[in-house]
Amino acid sequence: MASTPGELNIIPLPVSVQVAEGSFVITSDTVIVATPGATPEACLFAQQLAPALGFEMPVEEHADATPRKGAICLRLDPQPASLGEEGYRLSIQPDRIDLAAYRPAGLFYGCQSIRQLLPAEALSAEVANDVEWSVACATVEDKPRFSWRGHLFDTSRHFFTVEEVKRAIDLIAFHKMNVFHWHLVDDQGWRLESKRYPKLTETGAWRKTALGVDYGGYYTQDEVQDILAFAAARHVTVVPEIEMPGHSVAALASYPYLGCTGGPYEVRPDRGITKQVYCAGQEETYQFIFNLLDEVLDLFPSQFIHIGGDECPKDEWSACQNCQARIRQENLQDEKQLQSYFIHRVDEYLANRGRRMVGWDEILEGGLAPGAVVQAWRDVEHAKAAAMEGHDVILSPTSHCYLDYAYDKIPTELAHGYEAVLEELTAEQQAHILGIEGNTWTEEVPDQDTYDYHTYPRLSALAEVAWSPAPQRAWESFSMRLQALKQRLEVLKVKFGEEQPAPTG
C-alpha cells in the first residue's frame, strides 16, 4: 500500500516510499551480489554489519546482478539516471533486496537506509545475540535536494584523535551527508603537518593551558591520507580550512616574520579575536601561503579549499609600513581593500591550480572572482548578495546551523525548520545555493562526549533539511523517526543532547 515516508524510520526523509507486508531476514546464508563497480560498496556494507551479526556476508561479483532469492543485490544501473549522482532505488521483498543506483554514491546511501531499517543492534561493535535481522518490505526512491550537505568539525580549538575524526566522518555519512569541513588552523592551534614549514607543528600545534601545561597535537600527512581514504570510501569530501589573513596566530608564533610587528607571538590559550594577523604588505607572506597551499593541494584532492577570510582586524595594517606601501603601490583606498587584494591573490592562485576557493561571507567585501564560493554565516542578506552576484553559496547561518550554541537558543526543532529557499532570489540565483552546513566549533567543547551532545540530534535535523524535499518535511514526522534514530545513536555510543544535561568535560 502507499504510505507517507514517515512510516519508515529513515533519516533523512526519503523522496518516495511504498510500504508492503512482510520483511527480509538476513541470515548466515545471505550473500551480497554486486555488479562490477558496485563491489566496494557491497564490501563496505558487509564489513559494517559483520561485528553485530557475528559473520560477514560474502560478496559475489557478477556482470548481471539480477535480483535472486536470498540475496542482497547491489547494481549500478543506467535506468535510475533520473535519480542523479547520489540517488538510489531500493526494493525490499521477503525473499530478496534489490538496490540500484546510477553511481556508487547512491548505492552507499541506499545501504545506509538499510542499516537504519535493521534493528538498532545492527550498529553494534560487538556480536548481538538472539536478534532477528529483519528489514521491513518497502520500495524507496530517493535522491538529495542539495549537492553540499556538510559538517564543520573544529580541531584547532580542541584536538581530536585520528579515530575520533574518523568516527565523526562515519556519523555524517550515516546521515547521508557528504562534506566534512575540517577546520585545521586557528589562533589556538595549527593541526596539519607541513614538511616545508616544520615549526607550524613544532610550535604552532601547542598552547599553554591555565595550569601552564602544553596542550595540543597535530595530524601527520600520513594520518591525513588515512583519514581521506576512510572518507572517500564513504563518499565524503574532506574540505580543509586554512585560515587567513586573520585567525592566524599559530602560524605567527611559528614564523614571526609573517606578522606586521615581528612578534613575539604566542599561540592563544583562549577564545576571541586578536589584532595579530598576517602582514598583507610584504611579499614573504604570500610566498609562505602559496608554498603552504602547494602542500595542502598535493594532500587534499577536494576541488574546494577553504581559506577562512573572516574576522580580520585591520589595526596593525594601519600602522605597518609594508601594508601602507602595498596600499599605495596597488592604488587601494584603504585597509578593507587591502584585505580584498589579499583574498584575490589567494583566489587567483587556487584557480590557477584548478581549485575553487571557499571563504566566510566577509570575502564578499571588495568583490570576488567568479569561481569563489561564499559560506554565509552572519545572516541571510550576505547569502542573497553572494547569489545575486553569481557566486555559489553554502548556508551556515548562526541562527540555525551553529551547533556549539545552547539548545535553548537553537533547539532541534528550529534546526529542522530551516528553509534554504531565499526570498527575492530568481530561480537562476537560487541555483547558486549549493547546500547547507552545520558547524560545531569547539572553544567550549573539550571532549568527544560534549561534541556529541552539541552536534546530535541537531545535525540529524540539518541532514534532513539538506536532503529531503521541503514540502514533505514536517517536525511531527521527524520527531517520531528521531526516536528510532536515537536508539541507533545509543548503540553507536553517541551521547546526543537535549534530553540530558550537557557533559561537564
Secondary structure as GFF3:
##gff-version 3
##sequence-region A 1 505
A	DSSP	three_ten_helix	5	7	.	.	.	ID=ss1
A	DSSP	beta_strand	16	26	.	.	.	ID=ss2
A	DSSP	beta_strand	31	34	.	.	.	ID=ss3
A	DSSP	alpha_helix	39	53	.	.	.	ID=ss4
A	DSSP	beta_strand	59	61	.	.	.	ID=ss5
A	DSSP	beta_strand	71	76	.	.	.	ID=ss6
A	DSSP	three_ten_helix	79	83	.	.	.	ID=ss7
A	DSSP	beta_strand	88	93	.	.	.	ID=ss8
A	DSSP	beta_strand	96	101	.	.	.	ID=ss9
A	DSSP	alpha_helix	104	117	.	.	.	ID=ss10
A	DSSP	three_ten_helix	120	123	.	.	.	ID=ss11
A	DSSP	beta_strand	133	142	.	.	.	ID=ss12
A	DSSP	beta_strand	148	154	.	.	.	ID=ss13
A	DSSP	alpha_helix	162	174	.	.	.	ID=ss14
A	DSSP	beta_strand	179	183	.	.	.	ID=ss15
A	DSSP	beta_strand	185	186	.	.	.	ID=ss16
A	DSSP	beta_strand	189	190	.	.	.	ID=ss17
A	DSSP	alpha_helix	199	202	.	.	.	ID=ss18
A	DSSP	beta_strand	206	208	.	.	.	ID=ss19
A	DSSP	beta_strand	214	216	.	.	.	ID=ss20
A	DSSP	alpha_helix	221	233	.	.	.	ID=ss21
A	DSSP	beta_strand	237	244	.	.	.	ID=ss22
A	DSSP	alpha_helix	249	254	.	.	.	ID=ss23
A	DSSP	three_ten_helix	256	258	.	.	.	ID=ss24
A	DSSP	alpha_helix	283	299	.	.	.	ID=ss25
A	DSSP	beta_strand	304	308	.	.	.	ID=ss26
A	DSSP	alpha_helix	315	319	.	.	.	ID=ss27
A	DSSP	alpha_helix	321	329	.	.	.	ID=ss28
A	DSSP	alpha_helix	335	352	.	.	.	ID=ss29
A	DSSP	beta_strand	356	360	.	.	.	ID=ss30
A	DSSP	three_ten_helix	361	364	.	.	.	ID=ss31
A	DSSP	beta_strand	373	376	.	.	.	ID=ss32
A	DSSP	alpha_helix	380	388	.	.	.	ID=ss33
A	DSSP	beta_strand	392	395	.	.	.	ID=ss34
A	DSSP	alpha_helix	398	401	.	.	.	ID=ss35
A	DSSP	alpha_helix	412	416	.	.	.	ID=ss36
A	DSSP	alpha_helix	427	430	.	.	.	ID=ss37
A	DSSP	beta_strand	433	440	.	.	.	ID=ss38
A	DSSP	alpha_helix	448	455	.	.	.	ID=ss39
A	DSSP	alpha_helix	458	467	.	.	.	ID=ss40
A	DSSP	three_ten_helix	470	472	.	.	.	ID=ss41
A	DSSP	alpha_helix	475	491	.	.	.	ID=ss42
###
